[in-house]
Amino acid sequence: MIDQENNRAPEESGSVSPRQRAIEAYSGAKDRAVDTLGEAPLIALAGGIAAGALIAALLPRTRTETRLVRPTARRVKDSARAAATAARDTGTERLGELGINREKGEATIRNLLDGLTDAARASANAAVDAVRSKG
């Protein structure tokens, strides 16, 4: 490329014009982006989705969006609530059929914790005894 002010190539003039530096920077950035996309397209896709989600979260919701999304959001929330209630009720009923209730669960957990505590205490005592007998 010819430096238009001096009619000499940049190498001859000893400096590169700002326009040429911008062109080279753009070309380098483009090459790096293409290389990155070629090597890890899923990472680039995930980055694009994350950037889009961030931008969407920062933008205020319009009245039109609210009006259009509200019925769907309400249906999804109601469906999720119904599913959670059904799962809880069915689980509670099934556990009741098996004779498992809150009180039995608490007692089982308490027994388990007591057993773990006793095992830890016995292990610690055995370690101390082993150190004393070696010492």
C-alpha positions as a Markdown table, in Angstrom:
| # | Residue | x | y | z |
|---|---|---|---|---|
| 1 | Met | 0.0 | 0.0 | 0.0 |
| 2 | Ile | 1.3 | 3.5 | -0.8 |
| 3 | Asp | 1.3 | 6.2 | 1.9 |
| 4 | Gln | -0.8 | 8.8 | 0.1 |
| 5 | Glu | 0.8 | 11.8 | 1.9 |
| 6 | Asn | 4.4 | 10.9 | 0.8 |
| 7 | Asn | 3.6 | 8.6 | -2.2 |
| 8 | Arg | 5.9 | 6.0 | -0.6 |
| 9 | Ala | 5.3 | 2.5 | 0.8 |
| 10 | Pro | 5.0 | 2.5 | 4.6 |
| 11 | Glu | 8.2 | 0.6 | 5.0 |
| 12 | Glu | 10.0 | 3.4 | 3.1 |
| 13 | Ser | 8.5 | 6.2 | 5.1 |
| 14 | Gly | 9.3 | 4.5 | 8.4 |
| 15 | Ser | 5.8 | 4.7 | 9.8 |
| 16 | Val | 2.5 | 3.1 | 9.2 |
| 17 | Ser | -0.6 | 5.3 | 8.6 |
| 18 | Pro | -3.5 | 5.0 | 11.1 |
| 19 | Arg | -5.7 | 3.7 | 8.3 |
| 20 | Gln | -3.2 | 0.9 | 7.6 |
| 21 | Arg | -2.9 | 0.0 | 11.3 |
| 22 | Ala | -6.7 | -0.2 | 11.5 |
| 23 | Ile | -6.9 | -2.4 | 8.4 |
| 24 | Glu | -4.2 | -4.7 | 9.9 |
| 25 | Ala | -5.8 | -4.8 | 13.3 |
| 26 | Tyr | -9.2 | -5.7 | 11.7 |
| 27 | Ser | -7.6 | -8.4 | 9.6 |
| 28 | Gly | -5.8 | -9.9 | 12.6 |
| 29 | Ala | -8.9 | -9.9 | 14.7 |
| 30 | Lys | -10.9 | -11.5 | 11.9 |
| 31 | Asp | -8.3 | -14.2 | 11.5 |
| 32 | Arg | -8.2 | -14.9 | 15.2 |
| 33 | Ala | -12.0 | -15.1 | 15.3 |
| 34 | Val | -12.1 | -17.5 | 12.4 |
| 35 | Asp | -9.4 | -19.7 | 14.0 |
| 36 | Thr | -11.3 | -19.7 | 17.3 |
| 37 | Leu | -14.6 | -20.6 | 15.6 |
| 38 | Gly | -12.9 | -23.4 | 13.7 |
| 39 | Glu | -11.2 | -24.8 | 16.8 |
| 40 | Ala | -14.0 | -24.6 | 19.3 |
| 41 | Pro | -17.4 | -23.8 | 17.7 |
| 42 | Leu | -19.4 | -24.9 | 20.7 |
| 43 | Ile | -17.5 | -22.5 | 23.0 |
| 44 | Ala | -18.1 | -19.7 | 20.6 |
| 45 | Leu | -21.8 | -20.6 | 20.4 |
| 46 | Ala | -22.1 | -20.8 | 24.2 |
| 47 | Gly | -20.3 | -17.4 | 24.4 |
| 48 | Gly | -22.8 | -15.9 | 21.9 |
| 49 | Ile | -25.8 | -17.3 | 23.8 |
| 50 | Ala | -24.4 | -16.0 | 27.1 |
| 51 | Ala | -23.8 | -12.5 | 25.6 |
| 52 | Gly | -27.3 | -12.5 | 24.2 |
| 53 | Ala | -28.8 | -13.5 | 27.5 |
| 54 | Leu | -26.9 | -10.8 | 29.3 |
| 55 | Ile | -28.0 | -8.2 | 26.8 |
| 56 | Ala | -31.6 | -9.4 | 27.0 |
| 57 | Ala | -31.4 | -9.3 | 30.8 |
| 58 | Leu | -30.2 | -5.7 | 30.8 |
| 59 | Leu | -32.8 | -4.4 | 28.4 |
| 60 | Pro | -36.1 | -3.4 | 30.0 |
| 61 | Arg | -39.1 | -5.5 | 29.2 |
| 62 | Thr | -41.6 | -3.8 | 26.9 |
| 63 | Arg | -45.3 | -3.7 | 27.5 |
| 64 | Thr | -45.8 | -5.9 | 24.4 |
| 65 | Glu | -43.5 | -8.5 | 25.7 |
| 66 | Thr | -45.2 | -8.5 | 29.0 |
| 67 | Arg | -48.6 | -8.8 | 27.4 |
| 68 | Leu | -47.5 | -11.6 | 25.1 |
| 69 | Val | -45.4 | -13.6 | 27.6 |
| 70 | Arg | -47.6 | -13.3 | 30.7 |
| 71 | Pro | -50.2 | -16.0 | 29.6 |
| 72 | Thr | -47.5 | -18.5 | 28.7 |
| 73 | Ala | -45.5 | -17.8 | 31.9 |
| 74 | Arg | -48.7 | -18.2 | 34.0 |
| 75 | Arg | -49.5 | -21.6 | 32.3 |
| 76 | Val | -45.9 | -22.8 | 32.8 |
| 77 | Lys | -46.0 | -21.7 | 36.5 |
| 78 | Asp | -49.4 | -23.4 | 37.0 |
| 79 | Ser | -48.2 | -26.6 | 35.3 |
| 80 | Ala | -45.0 | -26.7 | 37.4 |
| 81 | Arg | -47.0 | -26.1 | 40.6 |
| 82 | Ala | -49.4 | -28.9 | 39.7 |
| 83 | Ala | -46.6 | -31.3 | 38.9 |
| 84 | Ala | -44.8 | -30.5 | 42.1 |
| 85 | Thr | -48.0 | -31.0 | 44.1 |
| 86 | Ala | -48.8 | -34.3 | 42.4 |
| 87 | Ala | -45.2 | -35.6 | 42.9 |
| 88 | Arg | -45.2 | -34.6 | 46.6 |
| 89 | Asp | -48.6 | -36.2 | 47.2 |
| 90 | Thr | -47.8 | -39.4 | 45.3 |
| 91 | Gly | -44.4 | -39.7 | 47.1 |
| 92 | Thr | -46.0 | -39.1 | 50.5 |
| 93 | Glu | -48.7 | -41.7 | 49.8 |
| 94 | Arg | -46.2 | -44.3 | 48.5 |
| 95 | Leu | -43.9 | -43.8 | 51.6 |
| 96 | Gly | -47.0 | -44.1 | 53.8 |
| 97 | Glu | -47.8 | -47.5 | 52.1 |
| 98 | Leu | -44.3 | -48.6 | 52.9 |
| 99 | Gly | -44.7 | -47.6 | 56.6 |
| 100 | Ile | -42.2 | -44.7 | 56.2 |
| 101 | Asn | -43.3 | -41.5 | 57.8 |
| 102 | Arg | -41.7 | -38.3 | 59.2 |
| 103 | Glu | -41.2 | -39.7 | 62.7 |
| 104 | Lys | -39.6 | -42.9 | 61.4 |
| 105 | Gly | -37.4 | -40.9 | 59.1 |
| 106 | Glu | -36.2 | -38.7 | 61.9 |
| 107 | Ala | -35.5 | -41.7 | 64.1 |
| 108 | Thr | -33.6 | -43.4 | 61.3 |
| 109 | Ile | -31.5 | -40.3 | 60.7 |
| 110 | Arg | -30.8 | -39.9 | 64.4 |
| 111 | Asn | -29.7 | -43.5 | 64.6 |
| 112 | Leu | -27.5 | -43.1 | 61.6 |
| 113 | Leu | -25.8 | -40.0 | 63.1 |
| 114 | Asp | -25.4 | -41.7 | 66.4 |
| 115 | Gly | -23.8 | -44.7 | 64.7 |
| 116 | Leu | -21.5 | -42.4 | 62.7 |
| 117 | Thr | -20.5 | -40.6 | 65.9 |
| 118 | Asp | -19.8 | -43.9 | 67.7 |
| 119 | Ala | -17.7 | -45.1 | 64.7 |
| 120 | Ala | -15.7 | -41.9 | 64.6 |
| 121 | Arg | -15.1 | -42.0 | 68.3 |
| 122 | Ala | -14.0 | -45.7 | 68.2 |
| 123 | Ser | -11.7 | -44.9 | 65.2 |
| 124 | Ala | -10.1 | -42.0 | 67.1 |
| 125 | Asn | -9.6 | -44.1 | 70.2 |
| 126 | Ala | -8.0 | -46.9 | 68.2 |
| 127 | Ala | -5.6 | -44.4 | 66.6 |
| 128 | Val | -4.7 | -43.0 | 69.9 |
| 129 | Asp | -4.1 | -46.5 | 71.4 |
| 130 | Ala | -2.0 | -47.4 | 68.4 |
| 131 | Val | 0.2 | -44.3 | 68.8 |
| 132 | Arg | 0.6 | -44.9 | 72.6 |
| 133 | Ser | 1.6 | -48.6 | 72.1 |
| 134 | Lys | 4.2 | -47.6 | 69.4 |
| 135 | Gly | 5.6 | -44.7 | 71.5 |
